């Protein structure tokens, strides 16, 4: 989703498996295609293989997506009309790709810098949740605040380095290093800013302090919104399971988490877990504990689980 590929008209209303199989045959490749899964569904399968309490997986990197194990009764029968394999009477749940990056418009509080980012995006409003929290956008939100500070408050002497005038030039790795800087003079932050974005102007302590505060605000908001989306998904899952009479006897729900932000941004998942615990405790309805667990290499391991399951079905 949102990756800019221009092939939708070619594959629309066609079986993707058949397209890939024909391409392999034309290239004389001896390939048997048993299953096609995206990274998020793979992450769910990989974690569920180890932990039967796993019902959701979320991948947060450049973008964000989630897969969820929902009761079939939650869907209208027409949803399965075009599927080659229809649910049997014994089937109770279906693995569902949510694309929940596309939700959230006019739900979450936003800043003027969010609105600027969205307006300049090649696909405005297409993935509003993703634009607020994903690794591909956090740095740009920080950069936009720096642009305005230079134009209106004399930040960097009113003249940003040329590199910081380029959209999406302030990356998430830089955010993480600045976030971690606990030195009294913010020497690490000032050094990083000067090395990665050279300028005749050397960042001052007040300027470095401003940047760090913005970085921490943007990343903290990302964590809070991530926790909110996760809480919404788990609450939906519990409610739909209860309506279908399929509530699990397990006392918790595990969520498999993967992606560069989850795996590399300092204390990101741990902070989200704390926020999520607080949200669940404040619910009026009794909710199960939700545990976030890292699922590294889930895209590969989950594809293996999917292939094995497809082999059993066939």
C-alpha atoms as a printed R data frame, in Angstrom:
    type eleno elety resid chain resno       x       y       z
1   ATOM     1    CA   UNK     A     1   0.000   0.000   0.000
2   ATOM     2    CA   UNK     A     2   1.174   3.481  -0.827
3   ATOM     3    CA   UNK     A     3   4.503   2.345  -2.259
4   ATOM     4    CA   UNK     A     4   3.937   3.965  -5.649
5   ATOM     5    CA   UNK     A     5   3.757   0.834  -7.797
6   ATOM     6    CA   UNK     A     6   1.927   1.387 -11.100
7   ATOM     7    CA   UNK     A     7   0.642  -2.123 -11.780
8   ATOM     8    CA   UNK     A     8  -2.829  -2.140 -10.226
9   ATOM     9    CA   UNK     A     9  -4.628  -1.961 -13.596
10  ATOM    10    CA   UNK     A    10  -2.717  -5.013 -14.811
11  ATOM    11    CA   UNK     A    11  -3.448  -7.259 -11.837
12  ATOM    12    CA   UNK     A    12  -6.918  -6.020 -10.872
13  ATOM    13    CA   UNK     A    13  -9.497  -8.851 -10.824
14  ATOM    14    CA   UNK     A    14  -6.768 -11.413 -11.555
15  ATOM    15    CA   UNK     A    15  -5.424 -14.147  -9.284
16  ATOM    16    CA   UNK     A    16  -1.975 -12.983  -8.162
17  ATOM    17    CA   UNK     A    17  -0.877 -16.612  -7.712
18  ATOM    18    CA   UNK     A    18  -1.636 -17.398 -11.357
19  ATOM    19    CA   UNK     A    19   0.265 -14.289 -12.502
20  ATOM    20    CA   UNK     A    20   3.360 -15.266 -10.508
21  ATOM    21    CA   UNK     A    21   3.135 -18.924 -11.564
22  ATOM    22    CA   UNK     A    22   2.952 -17.994 -15.266
23  ATOM    23    CA   UNK     A    23   5.902 -15.627 -14.892
24  ATOM    24    CA   UNK     A    24   7.958 -18.405 -13.298
25  ATOM    25    CA   UNK     A    25   7.006 -20.834 -16.057
26  ATOM    26    CA   UNK     A    26   7.967 -18.364 -18.778
27  ATOM    27    CA   UNK     A    27  11.353 -17.937 -17.068
28  ATOM    28    CA   UNK     A    28  11.680 -21.747 -16.864
29  ATOM    29    CA   UNK     A    29  11.803 -21.679 -13.081
30  ATOM    30    CA   UNK     A    30  10.635 -24.819 -11.302
31  ATOM    31    CA   UNK     A    31   8.552 -23.093  -8.626
32  ATOM    32    CA   UNK     A    32   5.443 -24.328  -6.831
33  ATOM    33    CA   UNK     A    33   3.483 -21.501  -5.250
34  ATOM    34    CA   UNK     A    34   1.605 -22.667  -2.163
35  ATOM    35    CA   UNK     A    35   0.758 -19.399  -0.410
36  ATOM    36    CA   UNK     A    36   1.001 -15.621  -0.758
37  ATOM    37    CA   UNK     A    37   1.139 -13.566   2.440
38  ATOM    38    CA   UNK     A    38   2.193 -10.005   3.195
39  ATOM    39    CA   UNK     A    39   4.721  -9.137   5.893
40  ATOM    40    CA   UNK     A    40   2.115  -8.421   8.571
41  ATOM    41    CA   UNK     A    41   0.186 -11.659   8.066
42  ATOM    42    CA   UNK     A    42   3.518 -13.487   8.050
43  ATOM    43    CA   UNK     A    43   4.463 -11.878  11.352
44  ATOM    44    CA   UNK     A    44   1.192 -13.078  12.884
45  ATOM    45    CA   UNK     A    45   1.711 -16.630  11.625
46  ATOM    46    CA   UNK     A    46   5.324 -16.672  12.813
47  ATOM    47    CA   UNK     A    47   4.425 -15.551  16.339
48  ATOM    48    CA   UNK     A    48   1.305 -17.747  16.547
49  ATOM    49    CA   UNK     A    49   3.450 -20.780  15.651
50  ATOM    50    CA   UNK     A    50   5.313 -20.176  18.942
51  ATOM    51    CA   UNK     A    51   2.484 -18.718  21.032
52  ATOM    52    CA   UNK     A    52  -1.181 -19.733  20.556
53  ATOM    53    CA   UNK     A    53  -2.322 -16.556  22.328
54  ATOM    54    CA   UNK     A    54  -1.154 -14.509  19.318
55  ATOM    55    CA   UNK     A    55  -4.147 -12.940  17.572
56  ATOM    56    CA   UNK     A    56  -2.662  -9.772  16.062
57  ATOM    57    CA   UNK     A    57   0.585  -8.689  14.430
58  ATOM    58    CA   UNK     A    58   1.736  -5.146  13.731
59  ATOM    59    CA   UNK     A    59   4.656  -4.081  11.547
60  ATOM    60    CA   UNK     A    60   5.959  -0.552  12.114
61  ATOM    61    CA   UNK     A    61   8.839   0.634   9.978
62  ATOM    62    CA   UNK     A    62   8.712   3.133   7.137
63  ATOM    63    CA   UNK     A    63   4.954   2.486   7.186
64  ATOM    64    CA   UNK     A    64   2.534   0.606   9.415
65  ATOM    65    CA   UNK     A    65   0.052  -2.234   9.002
66  ATOM    66    CA   UNK     A    66  -1.674  -4.862  11.129
67  ATOM    67    CA   UNK     A    67  -3.099  -8.341  10.636
68  ATOM    68    CA   UNK     A    68  -5.740  -9.801  12.954
69  ATOM    69    CA   UNK     A    69  -7.344 -13.213  13.526
70  ATOM    70    CA   UNK     A    70 -11.081 -12.420  13.391
71  ATOM    71    CA   UNK     A    71 -14.170 -14.646  13.672
72  ATOM    72    CA   UNK     A    72 -15.664 -15.496  10.278
73  ATOM    73    CA   UNK     A    73 -19.107 -14.562  11.632
74  ATOM    74    CA   UNK     A    74 -17.991 -10.913  11.669
75  ATOM    75    CA   UNK     A    75 -17.959 -10.839   7.847
76  ATOM    76    CA   UNK     A    76 -20.774 -10.843   5.316
77  ATOM    77    CA   UNK     A    77 -20.753 -14.038   3.190
78  ATOM    78    CA   UNK     A    78 -20.089 -11.931   0.073
79  ATOM    79    CA   UNK     A    79 -16.609 -11.240   1.429
80  ATOM    80    CA   UNK     A    80 -15.661 -14.826   0.606
81  ATOM    81    CA   UNK     A    81 -17.463 -15.028  -2.743
82  ATOM    82    CA   UNK     A    82 -14.347 -14.725  -4.930
83  ATOM    83    CA   UNK     A    83 -12.100 -16.907  -2.777
84  ATOM    84    CA   UNK     A    84 -10.966 -20.165  -4.350
85  ATOM    85    CA   UNK     A    85 -11.104 -21.866  -0.953
86  ATOM    86    CA   UNK     A    86 -14.337 -21.175   0.924
87  ATOM    87    CA   UNK     A    87 -14.597 -21.458   4.731
88  ATOM    88    CA   UNK     A    88 -15.800 -24.872   5.867
89  ATOM    89    CA   UNK     A    89 -18.402 -25.319   8.642
90  ATOM    90    CA   UNK     A    90 -15.539 -26.231  10.993
91  ATOM    91    CA   UNK     A    91 -13.662 -22.973  10.354
92  ATOM    92    CA   UNK     A    92 -14.220 -20.311  12.997
93  ATOM    93    CA   UNK     A    93 -11.663 -17.563  12.252
94  ATOM    94    CA   UNK     A    94  -9.931 -15.967   9.284
95  ATOM    95    CA   UNK     A    95  -6.581 -14.184   9.055
96  ATOM    96    CA   UNK     A    96  -7.404 -10.601   8.057
97  ATOM    97    CA   UNK     A    97  -5.142  -7.919   6.624
98  ATOM    98    CA   UNK     A    98  -6.430  -4.636   8.058
99  ATOM    99    CA   UNK     A    99  -4.485  -1.935   6.150
100 ATOM   100    CA   UNK     A   100  -5.211   0.184   9.202
101 ATOM   101    CA   UNK     A   101  -2.709   2.780   8.056
102 ATOM   102    CA   UNK     A   102  -5.660   4.131   6.022
103 ATOM   103    CA   UNK     A   103  -7.787   4.869   9.110
104 ATOM   104    CA   UNK     A   104  -7.654   7.747  11.564
105 ATOM   105    CA   UNK     A   105  -8.564  10.824   9.519
106 ATOM   106    CA   UNK     A   106 -10.279  13.439  11.683
107 ATOM   107    CA   UNK     A   107  -9.961  11.123  14.699
108 ATOM   108    CA   UNK     A   108  -6.523  11.913  16.098
109 ATOM   109    CA   UNK     A   109  -5.419  15.425  17.097
110 ATOM   110    CA   UNK     A   110  -3.037  16.848  14.493
111 ATOM   111    CA   UNK     A   111  -0.677  19.803  14.266
112 ATOM   112    CA   UNK     A   112  -0.223  22.358  11.503
113 ATOM   113    CA   UNK     A   113   2.954  20.519  10.506
114 ATOM   114    CA   UNK     A   114   0.926  17.336   9.999
115 ATOM   115    CA   UNK     A   115  -1.388  19.280   7.718
116 ATOM   116    CA   UNK     A   116   1.603  20.653   5.781
117 ATOM   117    CA   UNK     A   117   3.051  17.152   5.367
118 ATOM   118    CA   UNK     A   118  -0.282  15.757   4.216
119 ATOM   119    CA   UNK     A   119  -0.913  18.578   1.718
120 ATOM   120    CA   UNK     A   120   2.513  18.108   0.126
121 ATOM   121    CA   UNK     A   121   2.266  14.313  -0.004
122 ATOM   122    CA   UNK     A   122   1.852  12.625  -3.394
123 ATOM   123    CA   UNK     A   123  -1.225  10.856  -1.936
124 ATOM   124    CA   UNK     A   124  -2.878  13.245   0.555
125 ATOM   125    CA   UNK     A   125  -5.241  11.635   3.077
126 ATOM   126    CA   UNK     A   126  -4.500   8.162   1.692
127 ATOM   127    CA   UNK     A   127  -2.892   6.757   4.848
128 ATOM   128    CA   UNK     A   128  -3.600   9.303   7.603
129 ATOM   129    CA   UNK     A   129  -2.670   7.009  10.511
130 ATOM   130    CA   UNK     A   130   0.656   6.154   8.893
131 ATOM   131    CA   UNK     A   131   1.534   9.805   8.277
132 ATOM   132    CA   UNK     A   132   1.188  10.499  12.017
133 ATOM   133    CA   UNK     A   133   3.308   7.715  13.473
134 ATOM   134    CA   UNK     A   134   5.457   5.763  10.990
135 ATOM   135    CA   UNK     A   135   9.212   5.959  10.611
136 ATOM   136    CA   UNK     A   136   8.950   7.379   7.122
137 ATOM   137    CA   UNK     A   137   7.263  10.522   8.456
138 ATOM   138    CA   UNK     A   138   8.435  11.277  12.008
139 ATOM   139    CA   UNK     A   139  11.638  12.903  10.775
140 ATOM   140    CA   UNK     A   140   9.764  15.018   8.246
141 ATOM   141    CA   UNK     A   141   7.441  16.381  10.934
142 ATOM   142    CA   UNK     A   142  10.504  17.385  12.971
143 ATOM   143    CA   UNK     A   143  12.118  18.964   9.895
144 ATOM   144    CA   UNK     A   144   9.008  21.024   9.158
145 ATOM   145    CA   UNK     A   145   9.081  22.504  12.672
146 ATOM   146    CA   UNK     A   146  12.735  23.433  12.119
147 ATOM   147    CA   UNK     A   147  11.862  25.118   8.825
148 ATOM   148    CA   UNK     A   148   9.230  27.270  10.513
149 ATOM   149    CA   UNK     A   149  11.541  28.042  13.445
150 ATOM   150    CA   UNK     A   150  14.202  29.290  11.013
151 ATOM   151    CA   UNK     A   151  11.672  31.426   9.142
152 ATOM   152    CA   UNK     A   152   9.977  32.960  12.182
153 ATOM   153    CA   UNK     A   153  12.213  32.697  15.256
154 ATOM   154    CA   UNK     A   154  15.815  33.007  14.099
155 ATOM   155    CA   UNK     A   155  16.602  29.303  14.474
156 ATOM   156    CA   UNK     A   156  19.996  28.616  12.843
157 ATOM   157    CA   UNK     A   157  20.316  32.341  12.397
158 ATOM   158    CA   UNK     A   158  17.333  32.238  10.075
159 ATOM   159    CA   UNK     A   159  19.199  30.139   7.495
160 ATOM   160    CA   UNK     A   160  18.772  26.364   7.599
161 ATOM   161    CA   UNK     A   161  21.443  24.188   5.971
162 ATOM   162    CA   UNK     A   162  20.562  23.400   2.357
163 ATOM   163    CA   UNK     A   163  20.185  19.707   3.194
164 ATOM   164    CA   UNK     A   164  17.466  20.469   5.755
165 ATOM   165    CA   UNK     A   165  15.504  22.363   3.129
166 ATOM   166    CA   UNK     A   166  15.015  19.083   1.240
167 ATOM   167    CA   UNK     A   167  11.833  17.170   2.188
168 ATOM   168    CA   UNK     A   168  12.383  13.914   4.106
169 ATOM   169    CA   UNK     A   169  16.077  14.650   4.688
170 ATOM   170    CA   UNK     A   170  15.825  14.239   8.484
171 ATOM   171    CA   UNK     A   171  15.783  10.465   9.041
172 ATOM   172    CA   UNK     A   172  14.600   8.299  11.934
173 ATOM   173    CA   UNK     A   173  18.125   7.153  12.807
174 ATOM   174    CA   UNK     A   174  19.033  10.792  13.478
175 ATOM   175    CA   UNK     A   175  15.932  11.126  15.692
176 ATOM   176    CA   UNK     A   176  16.982   8.125  17.755
177 ATOM   177    CA   UNK     A   177  20.503   9.452  18.356
178 ATOM   178    CA   UNK     A   178  19.175  12.860  19.408
179 ATOM   179    CA   UNK     A   179  16.551  11.259  21.635
180 ATOM   180    CA   UNK     A   180  19.255   9.298  23.484
181 ATOM   181    CA   UNK     A   181  21.513  12.299  24.122
182 ATOM   182    CA   UNK     A   182  21.717  12.913  27.893
183 ATOM   183    CA   UNK     A   183  24.916  14.977  27.861
184 ATOM   184    CA   UNK     A   184  24.680  18.276  29.808
185 ATOM   185    CA   UNK     A   185  25.621  20.367  26.749
186 ATOM   186    CA   UNK     A   186  23.821  18.104  24.239
187 ATOM   187    CA   UNK     A   187  27.165  17.664  22.539
188 ATOM   188    CA   UNK     A   188  26.019  14.567  20.665
189 ATOM   189    CA   UNK     A   189  22.971  16.339  19.267
190 ATOM   190    CA   UNK     A   190  24.969  19.378  18.195
191 ATOM   191    CA   UNK     A   191  27.643  17.189  16.593
192 ATOM   192    CA   UNK     A   192  25.093  15.074  14.708
193 ATOM   193    CA   UNK     A   193  23.246  18.120  13.404
194 ATOM   194    CA   UNK     A   194  26.476  19.746  12.206
195 ATOM   195    CA   UNK     A   195  27.948  16.560  10.674
196 ATOM   196    CA   UNK     A   196  24.815  15.350   8.903
197 ATOM   197    CA   UNK     A   197  23.589  18.792   7.869
198 ATOM   198    CA   UNK     A   198  26.704  20.978   7.399
199 ATOM   199    CA   UNK     A   199  26.338  24.729   7.748
200 ATOM   200    CA   UNK     A   200  28.532  27.746   8.579
201 ATOM   201    CA   UNK     A   201  26.275  28.093  11.613
202 ATOM   202    CA   UNK     A   202  27.216  25.742  14.474
203 ATOM   203    CA   UNK     A   203  24.113  24.694  16.466
204 ATOM   204    CA   UNK     A   204  23.903  26.375  19.868
205 ATOM   205    CA   UNK     A   205  22.791  24.663  23.080
206 ATOM   206    CA   UNK     A   206  19.327  26.340  23.017
207 ATOM   207    CA   UNK     A   207  18.889  25.226  19.382
208 ATOM   208    CA   UNK     A   208  19.931  21.662  20.204
209 ATOM   209    CA   UNK     A   209  17.581  21.684  23.186
210 ATOM   210    CA   UNK     A   210  14.729  22.836  20.940
211 ATOM   211    CA   UNK     A   211  15.383  20.078  18.414
212 ATOM   212    CA   UNK     A   212  15.553  17.387  21.115
213 ATOM   213    CA   UNK     A   213  12.273  18.544  22.645
214 ATOM   214    CA   UNK     A   214  10.565  18.393  19.255
215 ATOM   215    CA   UNK     A   215  12.059  14.954  18.532
216 ATOM   216    CA   UNK     A   216  10.850  13.577  21.851
217 ATOM   217    CA   UNK     A   217   7.394  15.096  21.403
218 ATOM   218    CA   UNK     A   218   6.986  13.610  17.922
219 ATOM   219    CA   UNK     A   219   8.222  10.149  18.933
220 ATOM   220    CA   UNK     A   220   6.170  10.147  22.152
221 ATOM   221    CA   UNK     A   221   3.077  10.989  20.115
222 ATOM   222    CA   UNK     A   222   3.902   8.174  17.712
223 ATOM   223    CA   UNK     A   223   4.051   5.747  20.637
224 ATOM   224    CA   UNK     A   224   0.775   7.034  22.090
225 ATOM   225    CA   UNK     A   225  -1.074   6.772  18.777
226 ATOM   226    CA   UNK     A   226   0.411   3.320  18.164
227 ATOM   227    CA   UNK     A   227  -0.893   2.244  21.582
228 ATOM   228    CA   UNK     A   228  -4.301   3.741  20.783
229 ATOM   229    CA   UNK     A   229  -4.581   1.866  17.484
230 ATOM   230    CA   UNK     A   230  -3.466  -1.345  19.170
231 ATOM   231    CA   UNK     A   231  -6.009  -0.908  21.957
232 ATOM   232    CA   UNK     A   232  -8.755  -0.358  19.377
233 ATOM   233    CA   UNK     A   233  -7.817  -3.543  17.495
234 ATOM   234    CA   UNK     A   234  -7.658  -5.734  20.597
235 ATOM   235    CA   UNK     A   235 -10.945  -4.344  21.921
236 ATOM   236    CA   UNK     A   236 -12.596  -5.025  18.550
237 ATOM   237    CA   UNK     A   237 -11.219  -8.566  18.583
238 ATOM   238    CA   UNK     A   238 -12.532  -9.311  22.066
239 ATOM   239    CA   UNK     A   239 -15.959  -7.837  21.287
240 ATOM   240    CA   UNK     A   240 -16.348  -9.776  18.013
241 ATOM   241    CA   UNK     A   241 -15.173 -13.022  19.618
242 ATOM   242    CA   UNK     A   242 -17.738 -12.547  22.395
243 ATOM   243    CA   UNK     A   243 -20.546 -11.839  19.919
244 ATOM   244    CA   UNK     A   244 -19.673 -15.031  18.024
245 ATOM   245    CA   UNK     A   245 -19.427 -17.069  21.228
246 ATOM   246    CA   UNK     A   246 -15.763 -17.800  20.530
247 ATOM   247    CA   UNK     A   247 -14.002 -16.109  23.434
248 ATOM   248    CA   UNK     A   248 -10.666 -17.716  24.247
249 ATOM   249    CA   UNK     A   249  -9.971 -19.176  27.696
250 ATOM   250    CA   UNK     A   250  -6.452 -17.716  27.624
251 ATOM   251    CA   UNK     A   251  -5.991 -14.791  29.995
252 ATOM   252    CA   UNK     A   252  -4.061 -12.587  27.576
253 ATOM   253    CA   UNK     A   253  -3.646 -11.634  23.926
254 ATOM   254    CA   UNK     A   254  -0.200 -11.637  22.348
255 ATOM   255    CA   UNK     A   255   0.654  -9.227  19.555
256 ATOM   256    CA   UNK     A   256   3.624 -10.010  17.344
257 ATOM   257    CA   UNK     A   257   5.547  -6.820  16.552
258 ATOM   258    CA   UNK     A   258   8.110  -6.316  13.798
259 ATOM   259    CA   UNK     A   259   9.602  -3.553  11.678
260 ATOM   260    CA   UNK     A   260  12.576  -1.209  11.882
261 ATOM   261    CA   UNK     A   261  11.008   1.233  14.359
262 ATOM   262    CA   UNK     A   262   9.909  -1.594  16.673
263 ATOM   263    CA   UNK     A   263  13.276  -3.332  16.511
264 ATOM   264    CA   UNK     A   264  15.660  -0.366  16.456
265 ATOM   265    CA   UNK     A   265  14.144   2.769  17.994
266 ATOM   266    CA   UNK     A   266  15.232   2.929  21.663
267 ATOM   267    CA   UNK     A   267  12.549   1.741  24.104
268 ATOM   268    CA   UNK     A   268   9.780   2.206  21.557
269 ATOM   269    CA   UNK     A   269   7.927  -1.060  22.179
270 ATOM   270    CA   UNK     A   270   8.487  -0.905  25.932
271 ATOM   271    CA   UNK     A   271   6.968   2.591  26.074
272 ATOM   272    CA   UNK     A   272   3.978   1.480  24.005
273 ATOM   273    CA   UNK     A   273   3.472  -1.486  26.349
274 ATOM   274    CA   UNK     A   274   3.309   0.869  29.366
275 ATOM   275    CA   UNK     A   275   0.764   3.112  27.612
276 ATOM   276    CA   UNK     A   276  -1.290   0.123  26.523
277 ATOM   277    CA   UNK     A   277  -1.382  -1.275  30.059
278 ATOM   278    CA   UNK     A   278  -2.759   2.040  31.321
279 ATOM   279    CA   UNK     A   279  -5.423   2.137  28.599
280 ATOM   280    CA   UNK     A   280  -6.582  -1.417  29.323
281 ATOM   281    CA   UNK     A   281  -6.812  -0.751  33.067
282 ATOM   282    CA   UNK     A   282  -8.962   2.335  32.518
283 ATOM   283    CA   UNK     A   283 -11.508   0.485  30.341
284 ATOM   284    CA   UNK     A   284 -14.915   0.117  31.922
285 ATOM   285    CA   UNK     A   285 -15.303  -3.277  30.235
286 ATOM   286    CA   UNK     A   286 -13.116  -6.037  31.615
287 ATOM   287    CA   UNK     A   287 -10.263  -6.568  29.164
288 ATOM   288    CA   UNK     A   288  -7.523  -9.148  28.874
289 ATOM   289    CA   UNK     A   289  -3.884  -8.214  29.278
290 ATOM   290    CA   UNK     A   290  -2.192  -7.456  25.960
291 ATOM   291    CA   UNK     A   291   1.450  -8.445  25.550
292 ATOM   292    CA   UNK     A   292   3.641  -7.003  22.811
293 ATOM   293    CA   UNK     A   293   6.345  -9.426  21.665
294 ATOM   294    CA   UNK     A   294   9.027  -8.833  19.055
295 ATOM   295    CA   UNK     A   295   8.826 -11.096  16.020
296 ATOM   296    CA   UNK     A   296  12.036 -10.560  14.093
297 ATOM   297    CA   UNK     A   297  12.302 -12.143  10.634
298 ATOM   298    CA   UNK     A   298   8.558 -12.741  10.804
299 ATOM   299    CA   UNK     A   299   8.107 -12.149   7.067
300 ATOM   300    CA   UNK     A   300  10.328 -15.143   6.295
301 ATOM   301    CA   UNK     A   301   9.287 -17.463   9.121
302 ATOM   302    CA   UNK     A   302   5.593 -16.708   8.658
303 ATOM   303    CA   UNK     A   303   5.783 -17.470   4.941
304 ATOM   304    CA   UNK     A   304   7.198 -20.872   5.879
305 ATOM   305    CA   UNK     A   305   4.294 -21.506   8.275
306 ATOM   306    CA   UNK     A   306   1.809 -20.430   5.570
307 ATOM   307    CA   UNK     A   307   3.405 -22.790   3.051
308 ATOM   308    CA   UNK     A   308   3.245 -25.671   5.501
309 ATOM   309    CA   UNK     A   309  -0.423 -24.982   6.297
310 ATOM   310    CA   UNK     A   310  -1.285 -24.707   2.604
311 ATOM   311    CA   UNK     A   311   0.363 -28.052   2.036
312 ATOM   312    CA   UNK     A   312  -1.821 -29.620   4.726
313 ATOM   313    CA   UNK     A   313  -4.995 -28.152   3.177
314 ATOM   314    CA   UNK     A   314  -4.098 -29.360  -0.319
